């Protein structure tokens, strides 16, 4: 029996992607793709925008600081750092606003002094703990703005 190598190679070229996709569908949840985000991505983001007025007509992103009822020194330092992150965005500064919200306006699972990134539709999509690094917030925000801008230009 003679093997037709060109035919075998041609069939394997077309079957390999299908087999790989099937493997990822079945076992993809077990694979760590080493994502590079610094905050926690919210898998099913609740819509907090319309109830607290974060959806604007000009489609801006929001950095939301969850402040305590009485703003102390920690609160003031966090706000100063967020303004520095906002200024570091450079050309994208006009696409982002900083919002300070009291804990009473948000769901219970969001802690005081935490930071949220809210997209233009009013969905919060990333969460940062109170002691998180603000450079990670800046890197994540730049990446989100870059890819959202590419999506809007189509």
Contact map, one row per residue, 1 for C-alpha under 8 A:
1110000000000000000000000000000000000000000000000000000000000000000000000000000000000000000000000000000000000000000000000000000000000000000000000000000000
1111000000000000000000000000000000000000000000000000000000000000000000000000000000000000000000000000000000000000000000000000000000000000000000000000000000
1111100000000000000000000000000000000000000000000000000000000000000000000000000000000000000000000000000000000000000000000000000000000000000000000000000000
0111111100000000000000000000000000000000000000000000000000000000000000000000000000000000000000000000000000000000000000000000000000000000000000000000000000
0011111110000000000000000000000000000000000000000000000000000000000000000000000000000000000000000000000000000000000000000000000000000000000000000000000000
0001111111000000000000000000000000000000000000000000000000000000000000000000000000000000000000000000000000000000000000000000000000000000000000000000000000
0001111111100000000000000000000000000000000000000000000000000000000000000000000000000000000000000000000000000000000000000000000000000000000000000000000000
0001111111110000000000000000000000000000000000000000000000000000000000000000000000000000000000000000000000000000000000000000000000000000000000000000000000
0000111111111000000000000000000000000000000000000000000000000000000000000000000000000000000000000000000000000000000000000000000000000000000000000000000000
0000011111111100000000000000000000000000000000000000000000000000000000000000000000000000000000000000000000000000000000000000000000000000000000000000000000
0000001111111110000000000000000000000000000000000000000000000000000000000000000000000000000000000000000000000000000000000000000000000000000000000000000000
0000000111111111000000000000000000000000000000000000000000000000000000000000000000000000000000000000000000000000000000000000000000000000000000000000000000
0000000011111111100000000000000000000000000000000000000000000000000000000000000000000000000000000000000000000000000000000000000000000000000000000000000000
0000000001111111110000000000000000000000000000000000000000000000000000000000000000000000000000000000000000000000000000000000000000000000000000000000000000
0000000000111111111000000000000000000000000000000000000000000000000000000000000000000000000000000000000000000000000000000000000000000000000000000000000000
0000000000011111111100000000000000000000000000000000000000000000000000000000000000000000000000000000000000000000000000000000000000000000000000000000000000
0000000000001111111110000000000000000000000000000000000000000000000000000000000000000000000000000000000000000000000000000000000000000000000000000000000000
0000000000000111111111000000000000000000000000000000000000000000000000000000000000000000000000000000000000000000000000000000000000000000000000000000000000
0000000000000011111111100000000000000000000000000000000000000000000000000000000000000000000000000000000000000000000000000000000000000000000000000000000000
0000000000000001111111110000000000000000000000000000000000000000000000000000000000000000000000000000000000000000000000000000000000000000000000000000000000
0000000000000000111111111000000000000000000000000000000000000000000000000000000000000000000000000000000000000000000000000000000000000000000000000000000000
0000000000000000011111111100000000000000000000000000000000000000000000000000000000000000000000000000000000000000000000000000000000000000000000000000000000
0000000000000000001111111111000000000000000000000000000000000000000000000000000000000000000000000000000000000000000000000000000000000000000000000000000000
0000000000000000000111111111100000000000000000000000000000000000000000000000000000000000000000000000000000000000000000000000000000000000000000000000000000
0000000000000000000011111111000000000000000000000000000000000000000000000000000000000000000000000000000000000000000000000000000000000000000000000000000000
0000000000000000000001111111100000000000000000000000000000000000000000000000000000000000000000000000000000000000000000000000000000000000000000000000000000
0000000000000000000000111111111000000000000000000000000000000000000000000000000000000000000000000000000000000000000000000000000000000000000000000000000000
0000000000000000000000111111111000000000000000000000000000000000000000000000000000000000000000000000000000000000000000000000000000000000000000000000000000
0000000000000000000000010111111100000000000000000000000000000000000000000000000000000000000000000000000000000000000000000000000000000000000000000000000000
0000000000000000000000000011111100000000000000000000000000000000000000000000000000000000000000000000000000000000000000000000000000000000000000000000000000
0000000000000000000000000011111110000000000000000000000000000000000000000000000000000000000000000000000000000000000000000000000000000000000000000000000000
0000000000000000000000000000111111000000000000000000000000000000000000000000000000000000000000000000000000000000000000000000000000000000000000000000000000
0000000000000000000000000000001111100000000000000000000000000000000000000000000000000000000000000000000000000000000000000000000000000000000000000000000000
0000000000000000000000000000000111110000000000000000000000000000000000000000000000000000000000000000000000000000000000000000000000000000000000000000000000
0000000000000000000000000000000011111000000000000000000000000000000000000000000000000000000000000000000000000000000000000000000000000000000000000000000000
0000000000000000000000000000000001111100000000000000000000000000000000000000000000000000000000000000000000000000000000000000000000000000000000000000000000
0000000000000000000000000000000000111111000000000000000000000000000000000000000000000000000000000000000000000000000000000000000000000001000100000000000000
0000000000000000000000000000000000011111000000000000000000000000000000000000000000000000000000000000000000000000000000000000000000000001100100000000000000
0000000000000000000000000000000000001111100000000000000000000000000000000000000000000000000000000000000000000000000000000000011110000001100100000000000000
0000000000000000000000000000000000001111110000000000000000000000000000000000000000000000000000000000000000000000000000000000011100000000000000000000000000
0000000000000000000000000000000000000011111000000000000000000000000000000000000000000000000000000000000000000000000000000000111000000000000000000000000000
0000000000000000000000000000000000000001111110000000000000000000000000000000000000000000000000000000000000000000000000000001111000000000000000000000000000
0000000000000000000000000000000000000000111110000000000000000000000000000000000000000000000000000000000000000000000000000000100000000000000000000000000000
0000000000000000000000000000000000000000011111000000000000000000000000000000000000000000000000000000000000000000000000000000000000000000000000000000000000
0000000000000000000000000000000000000000011111100000000000000000000000000000000000000000000000000000000000000000000000000011100000000000000000000000000000
0000000000000000000000000000000000000000000111110000000000000000000000000000000000000000000000000000000000000000000000000011000000000000000000000000000000
0000000000000000000000000000000000000000000011111100000000000000000000000000000000000000000000000000000000000000000000000111000000000000000000000000000000
0000000000000000000000000000000000000000000001111111010000000000000000000000000000000000000000000000000001000000000000000111000000000000000000000000000000
0000000000000000000000000000000000000000000000111111111000000000000000000000000000000000000000000000000000000000000001001110000000000000000000000000000000
0000000000000000000000000000000000000000000000111111111000000000000000000000000000000000000000000000000000000000000000000100000000000000000000000000000000
0000000000000000000000000000000000000000000000011111110000000000000000000000000000000000000000000000000000000000000000000000000000000000000000000000000000
0000000000000000000000000000000000000000000000011111110000000000000000000000000000000000000000000000000010000000000000000000000000000000000000000000000000
0000000000000000000000000000000000000000000000001111111100000000000000000000000000000000000000000000000000000000000000000000000000000000000000000000000000
0000000000000000000000000000000000000000000000011111111100000100000000000000000000000000000000000000000000000000000000010100000000000000000000000000000000
0000000000000000000000000000000000000000000000001100111110110000000000000000000000000000000000000000000000000000000000011100000000000000000000000000000000
0000000000000000000000000000000000000000000000000000111111110000000000000000000000000000000000000000000000000000000000010000000000000000000000000000000000
0000000000000000000000000000000000000000000000000000001111100000000000000000000000000000000000000000000000000000000000000000000000000000000000000000000000
0000000000000000000000000000000000000000000000000000000111110000000000000000000000000000000000000000000000000000000000000000000000000000000000000000000000
0000000000000000000000000000000000000000000000000000001111111000000000000000000000000000000000100000000000000000000000011000000000000000000000000000000000
0000000000000000000000000000000000000000000000000000001101111100000000000000000000000000000000111000000000000000000000110000000000000000000000000000000000
0000000000000000000000000000000000000000000000000000000000111110000000000000000000000000000000111000000000000000000011110000000000000000000000000000000000
0000000000000000000000000000000000000000000000000000010000011111000000000000000000000000000000011110000000000000000011110000000000000000000000000000000000
0000000000000000000000000000000000000000000000000000000000001111100000000000000001000000000000011110000000000000001111000000000000000000000000000000000000
0000000000000000000000000000000000000000000000000000000000000111110000000000000000000000000000000111100000000000001111000000000000000000000000000000000000
0000000000000000000000000000000000000000000000000000000000000011111000000000001000000000000000000111100000000000111100000000000000000000000000000000000000
0000000000000000000000000000000000000000000000000000000000000001111100000000000000000000000000000001111000000011111100000000000000000000000000000000000000
0000000000000000000000000000000000000000000000000000000000000000111111100010000000000000000000000001111000000001110000000000000000000000000000000000000000
0000000000000000000000000000000000000000000000000000000000000000011111100010000000000000000000000000011000000001100000000000000000000000000000000000000000
0000000000000000000000000000000000000000000000000000000000000000001111100000000000000000000000000000011000000000000000000000000000000000000000000000000000
0000000000000000000000000000000000000000000000000000000000000000001111110000000000000000000000000000000000000000000000000000000000000000000000000000000000
0000000000000000000000000000000000000000000000000000000000000000001111111111000000000000000000000000000000000000000000000000000000000000000000000000000000
0000000000000000000000000000000000000000000000000000000000000000000001111111000000000000000000000000000000000000000000000000000000000000000000000000000000
0000000000000000000000000000000000000000000000000000000000000000000000111111100000000000000000000000000000000000000000000000000000000000000000000000000000
0000000000000000000000000000000000000000000000000000000000000000000000111111110000000000000000000000000000000000000000000000000000000000000000000000000000
0000000000000000000000000000000000000000000000000000000000000000001100111111111000000000000000000000000000000000100000000000000000000000000000000000000000
0000000000000000000000000000000000000000000000000000000000000000000000111111111100000000000000000000000000000000000000000000000000000000000000000000000000
0000000000000000000000000000000000000000000000000000000000000000000000001111111110000000000000000000000000000000000000000000000000000000000000000000000000
0000000000000000000000000000000000000000000000000000000000000000000000000111111111000000000000000000000000000000100000000000000000000000000000000000000000
0000000000000000000000000000000000000000000000000000000000000000100000000011111111100000000000000000000000000000000000000000000000000000000000000000000000
0000000000000000000000000000000000000000000000000000000000000000000000000001111111110000000000000000000000000000000000000000000000000000000000000000000000
0000000000000000000000000000000000000000000000000000000000000000000000000000111111111000000000000000000000000000000000000000000000000100000000000000000000
0000000000000000000000000000000000000000000000000000000000000010000000000000011111111100000000000100000000000000000000000000000000000100000000000000000000
0000000000000000000000000000000000000000000000000000000000000000000000000000001111111110000000000100000000000000000000000000000000000000000000000000000000
0000000000000000000000000000000000000000000000000000000000000000000000000000000111111111000000000000000000000000000000000000000000000000000000000000000000
0000000000000000000000000000000000000000000000000000000000000000000000000000000011111111100000000000000000000000000000000000000000000110110000000000000000
0000000000000000000000000000000000000000000000000000000000000000000000000000000001111111110010011100000000000000000000000000000000000000000000000000000000
0000000000000000000000000000000000000000000000000000000000000000000000000000000000111111110010000000000000000000000000000000000000000000000000000000000000
0000000000000000000000000000000000000000000000000000000000000000000000000000000000011111110010000000000000000000000000000000000000000000010000000000000000
0000000000000000000000000000000000000000000000000000000000000000000000000000000000001111111110000000000000000000000000000000000000000000010001000000000000
0000000000000000000000000000000000000000000000000000000000000000000000000000000000000111111110000000000000000000000000000000000000000000000000000000000000
0000000000000000000000000000000000000000000000000000000000000000000000000000000000000000111111000000000000000000000000000000000000000000000000000000000000
0000000000000000000000000000000000000000000000000000000000000000000000000000000000000000111111110000000000000000000000000000000000000000000000001000000000
0000000000000000000000000000000000000000000000000000000000000000000000000000000000000111111111111000000000000000000000000000000000000000000000000000000000
0000000000000000000000000000000000000000000000000000000000000000000000000000000000000000001111111000000000000000000000000000000000000000000000000000000000
0000000000000000000000000000000000000000000000000000000000111000000000000000000000000000000111111000000000000000000000000000000000000000000000000000000000
0000000000000000000000000000000000000000000000000000000000011110000000000000000000000100000111111100000000000000000000000000000000000000000000000000000000
0000000000000000000000000000000000000000000000000000000000011110000000000000000000000100000011111110000000000000000000000000000000000000000000000000000000
0000000000000000000000000000000000000000000000000000000000000111100000000000000001100100000000011111000000000000000000000000000000000000000000000000000000
0000000000000000000000000000000000000000000000000000000000000111100000000000000000000000000000001111100000000000000000000000000000000000000000000000000000
0000000000000000000000000000000000000000000000000000000000000001111000000000000000000000000000000111110000000000000000000000000000000000000000000000000000
0000000000000000000000000000000000000000000000000000000000000001111000000000000000000000000000000011111010000000000000000000000000000000000000000000000000
0000000000000000000000000000000000000000000000000000000000000000011110000000000000000000000000000001111111000000000000000000000000000000000000000000000000
0000000000000000000000000000000000000000000000000000000000000000011110000000000000000000000000000000111111000111000000000000000000000000000000000000000000
0000000000000000000000000000000000000000000000000000000000000000000000000000000000000000000000000000011111100000000000000000000000000000000000000000000000
0000000000000000000000000000000000000000000000000001000000000000000000000000000000000000000000000000111111100000000000000000000000000000000000000000000000
0000000000000000000000000000000000000000000000010000000000000000000000000000000000000000000000000000011111110100000000000000000000000000000000000000000000
0000000000000000000000000000000000000000000000000000000000000000000000000000000000000000000000000000000111111100000000000000000000000000000000000000000000
0000000000000000000000000000000000000000000000000000000000000000000000000000000000000000000000000000000001111110000000000000000000000000000000000000000000
0000000000000000000000000000000000000000000000000000000000000000000000000000000000000000000000000000000000111110000000000000000000000000000000000000000000
0000000000000000000000000000000000000000000000000000000000000000000000000000000000000000000000000000001001111111010000000000000000000000000000000000000000
0000000000000000000000000000000000000000000000000000000000000000010000000000000000000000000000000000001000011111110000000000000010000000000000000000000000
0000000000000000000000000000000000000000000000000000000000000000011100000000000000000000000000000000001000000111110000000000000001000000000000000000000000
0000000000000000000000000000000000000000000000000000000000000000111100000010010000000000000000000000000000000011111000000000000011000000000000000000000000
0000000000000000000000000000000000000000000000000000000000000000111000000000000000000000000000000000000000000111111100000000001111000000000000000000000000
0000000000000000000000000000000000000000000000000000000000000011110000000000000000000000000000000000000000000000111110000000001111000000000000000000000000
0000000000000000000000000000000000000000000000000000000000000011110000000000000000000000000000000000000000000000011111000001111100000000000000000000000000
0000000000000000000000000000000000000000000000000000000000001111000000000000000000000000000000000000000000000000001111100001111000000000000010000000000000
0000000000000000000000000000000000000000000000001000000000001111000000000000000000000000000000000000000000000000000111111111110000000000000000000000000000
0000000000000000000000000000000000000000000000000000000000011100000000000000000000000000000000000000000000000000000011111111100000000000000000000000000000
0000000000000000000000000000000000000000000000000000011100111100000000000000000000000000000000000000000000000000000001111110000000000000000000000000000000
0000000000000000000000000000000000000000000000001000001000100000000000000000000000000000000000000000000000000000000001111110000000000000000000000000000000
0000000000000000000000000000000000000000000000111100011000000000000000000000000000000000000000000000000000000000000001111111000000000000000000000000000000
0000000000000000000000000000000000000000000011111000000000000000000000000000000000000000000000000000000000000000000001111111100000000000000000000000000000
0000000000000000000000000000000000000000010011110000000000000000000000000000000000000000000000000000000000000000000111100111111000000000000000000000000000
0000000000000000000000000000000000000000111010000000000000000000000000000000000000000000000000000000000000000000000111100011111000000000000000000000000000
0000000000000000000000000000000000000011110000000000000000000000000000000000000000000000000000000000000000000000000111000001111100000000000000000000000000
0000000000000000000000000000000000000011110000000000000000000000000000000000000000000000000000000000000000000000011110000001111110000000000000000000000000
0000000000000000000000000000000000000011000000000000000000000000000000000000000000000000000000000000000000000000011100000000011111010000100000000000000000
0000000000000000000000000000000000000010000000000000000000000000000000000000000000000000000000000000000000000010111000000000001111110000000000000000000000
0000000000000000000000000000000000000000000000000000000000000000000000000000000000000000000000000000000000000001111000000000000111110000000000000000000000
0000000000000000000000000000000000000000000000000000000000000000000000000000000000000000000000000000000000000000000000000000000011111000000000000000000000
0000000000000000000000000000000000000000000000000000000000000000000000000000000000000000000000000000000000000000000000000000000111111101000000000000000000
0000000000000000000000000000000000000000000000000000000000000000000000000000000000000000000000000000000000000000000000000000000000111111100000000000000000
0000000000000000000000000000000000000000000000000000000000000000000000000000000011001000000000000000000000000000000000000000000000011111110000000000000000
0000000000000000000000000000000000000000000000000000000000000000000000000000000000001000000000000000000000000000000000000000000000001111111000000000000000
0000000000000000000000000000000000001110000000000000000000000000000000000000000000000000000000000000000000000000000000000000000000011111111100000000000000
0000000000000000000000000000000000000110000000000000000000000000000000000000000000001000000000000000000000000000000000000000000100001111111110000000000000
0000000000000000000000000000000000000000000000000000000000000000000000000000000000001001100000000000000000000000000000000000000000000111111111000000000000
0000000000000000000000000000000000000000000000000000000000000000000000000000000000000000000000000000000000000000000000000000000000000011111111100000000000
0000000000000000000000000000000000001110000000000000000000000000000000000000000000000000000000000000000000000000000000000000000000000001111111110000000000
0000000000000000000000000000000000000000000000000000000000000000000000000000000000000000000000000000000000000000000010000000000000000000111111111000000000
0000000000000000000000000000000000000000000000000000000000000000000000000000000000000000100000000000000000000000000000000000000000000000011111111100000000
0000000000000000000000000000000000000000000000000000000000000000000000000000000000000000000000000000000000000000000000000000000000000000001111111110000000
0000000000000000000000000000000000000000000000000000000000000000000000000000000000000000000000000000000000000000000000000000000000000000000111111111000000
0000000000000000000000000000000000000000000000000000000000000000000000000000000000000000000100000000000000000000000000000000000000000000000011111111100000
0000000000000000000000000000000000000000000000000000000000000000000000000000000000000000000000000000000000000000000000000000000000000000000001111111110000
0000000000000000000000000000000000000000000000000000000000000000000000000000000000000000000000000000000000000000000000000000000000000000000000111111111000
0000000000000000000000000000000000000000000000000000000000000000000000000000000000000000000000000000000000000000000000000000000000000000000000011111111100
0000000000000000000000000000000000000000000000000000000000000000000000000000000000000000000000000000000000000000000000000000000000000000000000001111111110
0000000000000000000000000000000000000000000000000000000000000000000000000000000000000000000000000000000000000000000000000000000000000000000000000111111111
0000000000000000000000000000000000000000000000000000000000000000000000000000000000000000000000000000000000000000000000000000000000000000000000000011111111
0000000000000000000000000000000000000000000000000000000000000000000000000000000000000000000000000000000000000000000000000000000000000000000000000001111111
0000000000000000000000000000000000000000000000000000000000000000000000000000000000000000000000000000000000000000000000000000000000000000000000000000111111
0000000000000000000000000000000000000000000000000000000000000000000000000000000000000000000000000000000000000000000000000000000000000000000000000000011111
